[in-house]
Amino acid sequence: IYKYCRGNAEQSVHIPNMVNRYDHHERVMKRVLAYYSTQQMQEKQRAYMKEILCKLLFTHYSLFMVYDKDKQRGYARGKDFDSFLKQTNKELYQWIGHEMPMVKVARRCGFDYRKAEKSLSMKLVKALAKIRSKIKSAFLKVVRSRIVCKLMYNRLVRVVTHSDKVKGNPV
């Protein structure tokens, strides 16, 4: 399992590229789910892997429900994958339905994108997602600015920076 730093439009983890290569993401998801569902692991290992898997599932569902511009194709992919997940791991199936309200709405509508997109529930889900995104963005700005200030004025950082300059090493 890899974790990427984003920023380049040509990277495989760039959202439009992930949508275009959906089959790659789905293949990896199915393999990771199969491994998680069949392997014996210690409790801490299982908890760690579940945490990563939940993030991957959130991304995977977002690919076909949010980012795929062809909604009919996206919801068809969602229906197939959701059925696979239900057969493979009922716990994760229930988790994603609880944690991602869009999935809950799509399931109620049989993954018929026309019904789901027109439903009042989906409109509320999207409105709440926008609000949540704005709050998160504002929160991150505050946190990042505090971290930067602390690092800039941290005595240890100044000492290390100064000692590197004295030795002639670039910072």
C-alpha positions in Angstrom: 0.0 0.0 0.0 1.4 3.3 -1.0 0.7 6.9 0.0 1.5 9.6 -2.5 2.2 13.3 -2.2 0.0 15.0 -4.7 0.7 18.0 -6.9 1.5 16.9 -10.4 -1.3 16.5 -13.0 0.5 13.6 -14.6 0.7 11.5 -11.4 -1.4 8.4 -11.3 -3.0 9.7 -8.1 -4.3 12.8 -9.8 -8.1 12.5 -9.6 -8.9 12.7 -13.3 -6.2 10.1 -14.0 -7.6 7.9 -11.3 -11.1 8.1 -12.8 -9.6 7.3 -16.3 -7.8 4.3 -14.8 -10.6 3.2 -12.5 -10.1 -0.5 -13.4 -6.6 -0.3 -11.9 -7.9 1.2 -8.7 -10.7 -1.4 -8.5 -8.2 -4.3 -9.1 -6.0 -3.1 -6.2 -9.1 -2.6 -4.0 -10.3 -6.1 -4.6 -6.9 -7.6 -3.9 -6.5 -5.6 -0.7 -10.0 -6.6 0.4 -9.4 -10.2 -0.3 -6.1 -10.1 1.7 -7.8 -8.3 4.6 -10.7 -10.8 4.6 -8.7 -14.0 4.4 -5.4 -13.4 6.3 -4.8 -14.1 9.9 -3.4 -11.0 11.6 -2.8 -9.8 15.1 -5.4 -7.4 16.5 -3.2 -4.3 16.1 -2.2 -5.3 12.5 -5.9 -5.8 11.6 -6.8 -2.5 13.1 -4.0 -0.7 11.3 -4.9 -2.3 8.0 -8.6 -1.5 8.5 -7.9 2.1 9.0 -6.0 2.3 5.7 -8.6 0.2 4.0 -11.4 2.5 5.1 -9.6 5.5 3.6 -9.1 3.6 0.4 -12.7 2.7 0.3 -13.7 6.3 0.8 -11.5 7.2 -2.2 -12.8 4.4 -4.3 -16.4 5.3 -3.8 -15.6 8.9 -4.4 -14.1 8.1 -7.8 -17.3 6.7 -9.2 -19.9 8.7 -7.3 -18.3 12.1 -7.1 -15.4 12.5 -9.6 -16.6 10.5 -12.6 -18.3 13.1 -14.9 -20.2 10.2 -16.6 -22.6 9.7 -13.8 -24.4 6.8 -15.4 -21.1 4.9 -15.8 -20.0 5.9 -12.3 -23.2 4.7 -10.6 -23.0 1.4 -12.6 -19.5 0.9 -11.4 -20.7 1.7 -7.9 -23.4 -0.8 -8.0 -21.0 -3.6 -9.1 -18.4 -2.7 -6.5 -20.9 -2.3 -3.7 -22.3 -5.8 -4.5 -18.7 -7.2 -4.4 -18.0 -5.4 -1.1 -21.2 -6.8 0.5 -20.2 -10.3 -0.5 -16.6 -9.9 0.6 -16.9 -8.0 3.9 -20.2 -7.1 5.4 -18.5 -5.1 8.2 -16.8 -2.7 5.7 -20.0 -2.7 3.6 -22.0 -1.4 6.6 -19.2 1.0 7.5 -19.1 2.7 4.1 -22.9 3.0 4.1 -22.8 4.7 7.5 -19.7 7.0 6.9 -20.5 8.0 3.3 -24.1 9.2 3.2 -24.0 9.4 -0.6 -23.6 5.6 -0.7 -26.6 5.2 1.6 -28.7 7.3 -0.7 -27.4 5.5 -3.8 -28.2 2.1 -2.3 -31.8 3.3 -1.5 -32.1 4.3 -5.1 -30.7 1.1 -6.4 -27.7 3.0 -7.8 -29.9 4.7 -10.3 -28.1 7.9 -10.7 -31.1 9.9 -11.9 -33.1 9.0 -8.8 -30.2 9.5 -6.5 -29.1 12.8 -7.9 -32.7 14.2 -7.7 -33.4 12.9 -4.2 -33.7 15.5 -1.5 -31.3 13.3 0.6 -28.6 13.6 -1.9 -29.0 17.4 -2.2 -28.6 17.6 1.6 -25.6 15.4 1.6 -23.9 17.5 -1.1 -24.7 20.7 0.8 -23.3 19.3 4.0 -20.2 18.1 2.2 -19.6 21.6 0.9 -20.0 23.1 4.3 -17.7 20.5 5.9 -15.1 21.2 3.2 -15.1 24.9 3.9 -14.8 24.4 7.6 -12.0 21.9 7.2 -10.2 24.3 4.8 -10.5 27.2 7.3 -9.3 24.9 10.2 -6.3 23.8 8.2 -5.3 27.3 7.5 -5.3 28.2 11.1 -3.4 25.0 12.2 -0.8 25.4 9.5 -0.2 29.0 10.3 0.3 28.2 14.0 2.7 25.3 13.1 4.7 27.6 10.8 4.9 30.3 13.5 6.0 27.8 16.1 8.7 26.4 13.9 9.9 29.9 12.9 10.3 31.0 16.5 11.3 27.7 18.0 14.7 28.1 19.8 16.0 24.7 18.7 15.3 25.5 15.0 17.2 28.8 15.3 20.1 27.1 17.0 20.3 24.3 14.4 19.9 26.8 11.5 22.5 29.1 13.0 25.0 26.2 13.6 24.6 25.0 10.0 25.3 28.5 8.7 28.4 28.8 11.0 29.8 25.5 9.7 29.3 26.7 6.1 26.6 24.1 5.3 23.5 25.4 3.4 20.3 25.2 5.4 
